[in-house]
């Protein structure tokens, strides 16, 4: 099947819809999602084997329902982003990547480096008696019954910042410009509007649907906890994902695939892979390993695609940082966790 090449020329709405319906990547993602849900139902019993304080008492079907509701919300957000950017000139991210052969070498180098970073993060953290280092601090999102120390949290943030953000940025900044690395806005006003709209919508969803424990904190806890959570997760999760995946890797994926849809899907898969060591995952048995990978996909694949869409539609990797990562969900959802870690 022939792939749809990226272009800066605007397409008509029927053309875009037809292109999506013809895309092998869209169909593969849809069928893969359904297969993962079916696999969970076939392998899991009434309860999942994970340490999820946030999901205590819920059955497997409840978790699957939440995952699918989350997917629908992300798809609606992606549609909103496309609506808000429909009149903007589409940035040609593929043109920002090097020639195809060089792009392939750099992509393989990045993936090998990322795998080495995950491996070293596992070995280093376990040697110190901590949870393995991935893109999320232990206890993020689902919670954990094991206490995370302040030393572990700070080391996690510094490790990820250096390994996935500073080192790749220093390496790729020499031969490439900030525009080629998607670190400069081509339309600051339009980006600001997009950030504001997506941030407001996602924040409303966080408060109304997820009901974060942020509202239960006292004044001193909010005063100290909000900036602390923002800084910690900006260093340990947000900037590493932005630099490694969306600023550097995403244009090269687009160059190699020639397909926007495939790039969005692969961006979602890459984002998922860097959460392999989430503290709740279990790999002690084949069944636990299957369920862990399944729920990694159900949890992170859609948000990873959303970040890809924001970057591809604007050409600016910073947009997803402020619209859909640093503030909502992390600061809103994880401030109580940070307050607990640092005994605020």
C-alpha positions as CSV (number, residue, x, y, z in Angstrom):
1,X,0.0,0.0,0.0
2,X,1.4,3.4,-1.0
3,X,2.1,5.8,1.9
4,X,0.8,9.4,1.9
5,X,3.7,11.8,1.7
6,X,3.9,14.8,4.0
7,X,3.1,18.1,2.4
8,X,2.8,21.8,3.4
9,X,-0.2,22.2,1.0
10,X,-3.6,22.3,2.8
11,X,-5.9,19.5,2.0
12,X,-9.7,19.6,1.8
13,X,-11.7,18.0,4.5
14,X,-13.0,15.1,2.3
15,X,-9.4,14.5,1.2
16,X,-8.1,14.3,4.8
17,X,-10.9,12.0,5.8
18,X,-10.4,9.7,2.9
19,X,-6.6,9.7,3.5
20,X,-7.2,8.6,7.1
21,X,-9.6,5.9,6.1
22,X,-7.1,4.6,3.6
23,X,-4.1,4.7,6.0
24,X,-2.7,1.3,7.0
25,X,-1.4,3.0,10.2
26,X,-4.9,4.0,11.3
27,X,-6.3,0.6,10.7
28,X,-3.3,-1.1,12.3
29,X,-3.7,1.1,15.4
30,X,-7.4,0.5,15.7
31,X,-7.1,-3.3,15.3
32,X,-4.2,-3.3,17.6
33,X,-6.1,-1.5,20.3
34,X,-9.0,-3.9,20.0
35,X,-6.6,-6.8,20.1
36,X,-5.0,-5.5,23.3
37,X,-8.4,-5.1,25.0
38,X,-9.4,-8.7,23.9
39,X,-6.1,-10.0,25.2
40,X,-6.6,-8.4,28.6
41,X,-10.1,-10.0,28.9
42,X,-8.6,-13.4,27.9
43,X,-5.6,-13.3,30.2
44,X,-6.8,-11.4,33.3
45,X,-9.3,-12.5,35.9
46,X,-11.6,-10.2,37.7
47,X,-8.7,-8.3,39.2
48,X,-5.4,-7.1,37.8
49,X,-2.1,-8.0,39.5
50,X,-0.9,-4.5,39.8
51,X,-0.2,-2.3,42.8
52,X,-2.7,0.4,42.0
53,X,-3.9,2.3,45.1
54,X,-5.8,4.7,42.8
55,X,-7.8,1.7,41.4
56,X,-8.5,-0.2,44.5
57,X,-11.7,-2.2,44.3
58,X,-12.0,-1.9,40.5
59,X,-12.5,-4.9,38.3
60,X,-10.6,-5.6,35.1
61,X,-13.6,-4.5,33.0
62,X,-13.7,-1.2,34.9
63,X,-10.0,-0.5,34.0
64,X,-10.7,-1.3,30.4
65,X,-13.7,1.0,30.3
66,X,-11.6,3.8,31.7
67,X,-8.9,3.2,29.2
68,X,-11.3,3.4,26.3
69,X,-13.0,6.5,27.7
70,X,-9.5,8.0,27.9
71,X,-8.9,7.1,24.2
72,X,-12.1,8.8,23.2
73,X,-11.2,11.9,25.1
74,X,-7.7,12.0,23.4
75,X,-9.3,11.5,19.9
76,X,-11.7,14.4,20.5
77,X,-8.7,16.5,21.6
78,X,-6.8,15.6,18.5
79,X,-9.9,16.6,16.4
80,X,-10.0,19.9,18.3
81,X,-6.3,20.5,17.5
82,X,-6.9,19.8,13.8
83,X,-9.9,22.2,13.9
84,X,-7.9,25.0,15.5
85,X,-5.0,24.6,13.1
86,X,-7.0,24.0,9.9
87,X,-6.0,27.4,8.4
88,X,-2.4,27.2,9.4
89,X,0.3,26.4,6.9
90,X,1.3,22.8,7.6
91,X,5.0,22.7,8.7
92,X,7.1,20.2,6.7
93,X,8.8,18.4,9.5
94,X,10.2,15.8,7.1
95,X,12.2,18.6,5.4
96,X,13.8,19.4,8.8
97,X,15.3,15.9,9.0
98,X,18.4,15.0,7.1
99,X,18.5,12.8,3.9
100,X,16.8,9.5,4.3
101,X,20.0,7.4,4.8
102,X,21.2,9.8,7.5
103,X,17.8,10.0,9.1
104,X,17.7,6.2,9.3
105,X,21.2,6.1,10.9
106,X,20.2,8.8,13.4
107,X,16.9,7.1,14.2
108,X,18.6,3.8,14.9
109,X,21.2,5.6,17.0
110,X,18.5,7.3,19.0
111,X,16.6,4.1,19.6
112,X,19.7,2.2,20.7
113,X,20.7,5.1,23.0
114,X,17.3,5.2,24.5
115,X,17.3,1.5,25.1
116,X,20.7,1.8,26.8
117,X,19.3,4.7,28.9
118,X,16.4,2.6,30.1
119,X,18.8,-0.4,30.9
120,X,21.2,1.8,32.8
121,X,18.3,3.5,34.6
122,X,17.1,0.1,35.7
123,X,20.5,-1.1,36.9
124,X,21.4,2.1,38.7
125,X,18.1,2.5,40.5
126,X,17.9,-1.1,41.6
127,X,21.4,-1.0,42.8
128,X,20.4,2.0,45.1
129,X,17.3,0.1,46.2
130,X,14.9,2.3,44.3
131,X,12.3,1.8,41.6
132,X,13.7,1.6,38.0
133,X,14.0,4.9,36.2
134,X,11.6,5.4,33.3
135,X,9.7,8.5,32.1
136,X,7.5,8.5,35.1
137,X,8.4,8.7,38.8
138,X,7.2,5.7,40.8
139,X,3.7,6.4,42.1
140,X,2.7,8.6,39.2
141,X,-0.8,8.2,37.9
142,X,-1.7,5.0,39.6
143,X,0.1,5.5,42.9
144,X,2.1,2.9,44.8
145,X,2.0,1.6,48.3
146,X,5.8,1.8,48.5
147,X,7.1,5.1,49.7
148,X,9.3,7.1,47.3
149,X,12.1,8.9,49.0
150,X,13.1,12.5,48.2
151,X,16.5,11.3,47.1
152,X,15.0,8.9,44.7
153,X,12.7,11.5,43.2
154,X,15.5,14.1,42.7
155,X,17.9,11.5,41.3
156,X,15.2,10.2,38.9
157,X,14.6,13.7,37.6
158,X,18.3,14.5,37.1
159,X,19.0,11.2,35.5
160,X,16.3,11.6,32.9
161,X,17.1,15.3,32.3
162,X,20.8,14.5,31.5
163,X,20.3,11.2,29.6
164,X,17.2,12.0,27.5
165,X,17.3,15.8,27.2
166,X,20.7,17.4,27.7
167,X,23.0,14.8,26.0
168,X,20.8,14.4,22.9
169,X,20.3,18.1,22.6
170,X,24.0,18.9,22.9
171,X,24.7,16.2,20.3
172,X,22.1,17.2,17.7
173,X,22.3,21.0,18.3
174,X,25.6,21.3,16.6
175,X,24.6,20.2,13.1
176,X,20.9,21.3,13.3
177,X,19.2,24.6,13.9
178,X,16.5,25.2,16.6
179,X,13.9,25.2,13.7
180,X,15.1,21.8,12.5
181,X,14.8,20.5,16.0
182,X,11.2,21.9,16.3
183,X,12.2,24.2,19.2
184,X,11.1,27.5,17.7
185,X,7.6,28.7,17.0
186,X,6.6,29.8,13.5
187,X,3.5,31.5,14.8
188,X,3.6,32.4,18.5
189,X,0.2,33.9,18.7
190,X,-1.5,30.8,17.1
191,X,0.6,28.5,19.3
192,X,-0.5,30.4,22.4
193,X,-4.2,30.2,21.5
194,X,-3.8,26.5,20.8
195,X,-2.0,25.9,24.1
196,X,-4.6,27.9,26.1
197,X,-7.6,26.0,24.6
198,X,-6.1,22.5,25.0
199,X,-4.9,23.3,28.5
200,X,-8.3,24.5,29.6
201,X,-10.1,21.5,28.1
202,X,-7.7,19.0,29.6
203,X,-7.8,20.8,33.0
204,X,-11.6,20.7,33.1
205,X,-11.5,17.0,32.3
206,X,-8.9,16.4,35.0
207,X,-11.1,18.2,37.6
208,X,-14.5,16.9,36.6
209,X,-13.7,13.3,35.6
210,X,-10.5,12.3,37.5
211,X,-11.2,14.5,40.5
212,X,-7.5,15.0,41.5
213,X,-6.6,15.1,45.2
214,X,-5.1,18.5,44.6
215,X,-8.3,20.0,46.0
216,X,-7.7,18.3,49.4
217,X,-4.4,20.0,50.0
218,X,-3.9,22.8,52.4
219,X,-2.7,26.3,51.6
220,X,0.9,25.7,52.6
221,X,1.0,22.4,50.7
222,X,-0.3,24.1,47.6
223,X,2.1,27.0,47.9
224,X,5.1,24.7,48.1
225,X,3.9,21.6,46.4
226,X,2.7,23.1,43.1
227,X,6.0,24.7,42.0
228,X,7.9,21.6,43.4
229,X,5.8,19.2,41.4
230,X,6.0,21.4,38.3
231,X,9.8,21.6,38.5
232,X,10.3,17.9,39.3
233,X,8.2,16.6,36.5
234,X,9.4,19.2,34.0
235,X,13.0,17.9,34.5
236,X,12.2,14.2,34.9
237,X,9.4,13.6,32.4
238,X,8.4,16.6,30.3
239,X,11.7,17.9,28.9
240,X,13.1,14.4,28.3
241,X,10.1,13.3,26.3
242,X,10.0,16.6,24.4
243,X,13.7,16.7,23.4
244,X,14.2,13.0,22.7
245,X,11.0,12.0,21.0
246,X,9.2,15.0,19.7
247,X,12.0,17.4,18.9
248,X,14.5,15.0,17.5
249,X,13.0,11.6,16.7
250,X,9.6,12.6,15.3
251,X,10.8,14.5,12.2
252,X,13.1,11.5,11.3
253,X,10.2,9.1,11.7
254,X,8.2,11.2,9.3
255,X,11.1,11.3,6.9
256,X,11.3,7.5,6.9
257,X,7.6,6.7,6.7
258,X,6.4,9.6,4.6
259,X,3.1,9.2,6.4
260,X,1.7,11.6,9.0
261,X,-0.7,8.9,10.3
262,X,2.2,6.4,10.7
263,X,4.3,9.0,12.4
264,X,1.5,9.8,14.9
265,X,1.1,6.1,15.7
266,X,4.8,5.4,16.0
267,X,5.2,8.5,18.2
268,X,2.6,7.0,20.5
269,X,4.4,3.6,20.6
270,X,7.7,5.3,21.3
271,X,6.3,7.3,24.2
272,X,4.8,4.1,25.6
273,X,8.1,2.3,25.4
274,X,9.8,4.8,27.6
275,X,7.4,4.0,30.4
276,X,8.5,0.4,30.5
277,X,9.7,0.6,34.1
278,X,6.6,2.1,35.6
279,X,6.6,1.0,39.2
280,X,3.3,-0.9,38.9
281,X,4.5,-3.2,36.0
282,X,5.2,-6.8,36.8
283,X,7.3,-9.2,34.7
284,X,7.6,-12.2,37.1
285,X,5.3,-14.4,34.9
286,X,4.3,-14.5,31.3
287,X,0.7,-13.5,32.2
288,X,1.9,-10.6,34.3
289,X,4.2,-9.5,31.5
290,X,1.5,-9.6,28.9
291,X,-0.9,-7.6,31.1
292,X,1.9,-5.1,31.9
293,X,2.6,-4.4,28.3
294,X,-1.1,-4.3,27.5
295,X,-1.8,-1.6,30.1
296,X,1.3,0.3,29.2
297,X,-0.2,0.6,25.7
298,X,-3.7,1.4,27.1
299,X,-2.3,4.1,29.3
300,X,0.3,5.9,27.2
301,X,-0.3,5.2,23.5
302,X,-3.1,7.7,23.2
303,X,-1.3,10.6,25.1
304,X,1.8,9.8,23.0
305,X,-0.2,10.3,19.8
306,X,-1.7,13.5,21.1
307,X,1.8,14.9,21.7
308,X,2.7,13.9,18.2
309,X,-0.3,15.6,16.6
310,X,0.4,18.8,18.5
311,X,4.0,18.8,17.2
312,X,3.2,17.8,13.7
313,X,0.4,20.5,13.3
314,X,2.5,23.3,14.7
315,X,6.2,22.3,14.1
316,X,6.9,23.4,17.7
317,X,7.7,20.7,20.3
318,X,7.1,23.3,23.1
319,X,3.4,23.4,22.4
320,X,2.7,20.0,23.8
321,X,4.8,20.8,26.9
322,X,2.4,23.6,28.0
323,X,-0.8,22.4,26.5
324,X,-0.7,18.7,27.4
325,X,2.0,17.6,29.7
326,X,3.7,19.9,32.2
327,X,0.7,21.6,33.8
328,X,-2.1,19.1,32.9
329,X,-1.9,16.4,33.8
330,X,1.4,16.3,35.8
331,X,1.1,19.4,38.0
332,X,-2.6,19.0,38.6
333,X,-2.5,15.2,39.2
334,X,0.9,14.7,40.8
335,X,1.2,17.5,43.3
336,X,-0.3,15.4,46.1
337,X,2.3,12.7,45.4
338,X,5.1,15.2,45.5
339,X,3.8,16.7,48.8
340,X,3.8,13.2,50.2
341,X,7.4,12.5,49.0
342,X,8.9,15.7,50.4
343,X,6.8,15.7,53.5
344,X,5.4,19.2,52.8
